[in-house]
């Protein structure tokens, strides 16, 4: 019985200590926005424009989360943008200048909404 109690206590201590990930890393991994409500609303207002399709909205959100994770690992915006453009080109699609501007705008708003600790790395 005593051994069981010691194992339970050890398990609770390990759970309380976590696995060494920071709250920022956990928020990014779980896609939990940490920006202000105003920043989140600004992003949603931008993505809610009638000329932006639902697919583009989801792609923009995904891009922002990938950027948040890349910034956590030390990447720059130019590296993120280059990787996104290369992936699209590999899939046989190129971005028009207006699409590239839209991607940058969504990223700037998204970083403020989702991971403001990296807002300074926005395009």
C-alpha positions in Angstrom: 0.0 0.0 0.0 2.8 2.4 0.9 4.5 1.7 -2.4 1.3 2.5 -4.3 1.0 5.8 -2.5 4.6 6.7 -3.3 4.0 5.8 -7.0 0.8 8.0 -7.0 2.7 10.9 -5.4 5.5 10.6 -7.9 3.0 10.6 -10.8 1.3 13.6 -9.4 4.6 15.5 -9.0 5.6 14.6 -12.6 2.2 15.8 -13.9 2.5 19.0 -12.0 6.0 19.7 -13.3 4.9 19.1 -16.9 7.2 17.9 -19.7 9.3 21.1 -19.8 7.2 22.9 -22.4 6.3 26.5 -21.8 2.8 27.9 -21.7 3.6 29.7 -25.0 4.6 26.4 -26.7 1.5 24.6 -25.4 -0.8 27.4 -26.6 0.8 27.2 -30.1 0.6 23.5 -30.2 -3.0 23.4 -29.1 -3.9 26.4 -31.3 -5.1 28.4 -28.4 -5.1 32.2 -29.2 -3.3 34.3 -26.7 -3.9 37.7 -28.2 -6.5 40.2 -27.1 -10.1 39.9 -28.1 -9.7 43.0 -30.2 -6.8 41.4 -32.1 -8.7 38.2 -32.6 -11.7 40.3 -33.8 -9.5 42.3 -36.2 -8.3 39.1 -37.8 -11.8 37.6 -38.1 -13.1 40.9 -39.6 -10.3 40.8 -42.2 -10.9 37.1 -43.0 -14.6 37.8 -43.2 -14.3 40.0 -46.2 -16.6 38.8 -49.0 -13.8 38.3 -51.5 -12.1 35.8 -49.1 -13.4 32.3 -49.5 -13.9 29.9 -46.6 -11.0 27.8 -47.9 -8.7 30.9 -47.9 -9.8 31.7 -44.4 -8.8 28.3 -43.2 -5.5 28.4 -45.1 -4.7 31.8 -43.6 -5.4 30.5 -40.1 -3.2 27.4 -40.7 -0.5 29.7 -42.1 -0.5 31.8 -39.0 -0.3 28.8 -36.7 2.6 27.4 -38.7 4.3 30.8 -38.5 3.8 30.9 -34.7 5.4 27.5 -34.4 8.3 28.4 -36.8 8.9 31.6 -34.8 9.0 29.6 -31.6 11.8 27.6 -33.3 13.7 30.8 -34.2 12.6 31.3 -37.8 12.1 34.7 -39.5 9.1 35.9 -41.5 11.1 35.7 -44.7 11.8 32.0 -44.0 8.2 31.3 -43.3 7.0 33.2 -46.4 9.6 31.5 -48.6 8.5 28.0 -47.3 4.8 28.8 -47.9 5.5 30.1 -51.5 7.7 27.1 -52.3 5.1 24.7 -51.0 2.4 26.3 -53.2 4.7 26.3 -56.2 5.5 22.7 -55.6 1.7 22.0 -55.7 1.5 23.8 -59.0 0.1 27.1 -57.8 1.7 30.6 -57.8 0.5 33.5 -55.8 -0.5 36.7 -57.5 0.9 40.0 -56.0 -2.5 40.7 -54.4 -2.6 37.2 -52.9 0.9 37.6 -51.5 -0.2 41.0 -49.9 -3.3 39.3 -48.5 -1.1 36.5 -47.0 1.1 39.1 -45.4 -1.8 41.1 -44.0 -3.5 37.9 -42.6 -0.2 36.9 -41.0 0.3 40.3 -39.4 -3.2 40.3 -37.9 -3.0 36.6 -37.1 0.2 36.9 -35.1 -1.3 39.6 -33.0 -4.4 37.5 -32.4 -2.8 34.0 -32.0 0.8 34.5 -30.7 1.4 38.1 -29.8 4.8 37.2 -28.3 6.0 36.9 -32.0 4.1 40.0 -33.2 7.4 41.8 -33.8 8.3 39.2 -36.4 5.3 40.0 -38.6 5.8 41.0 -42.2 
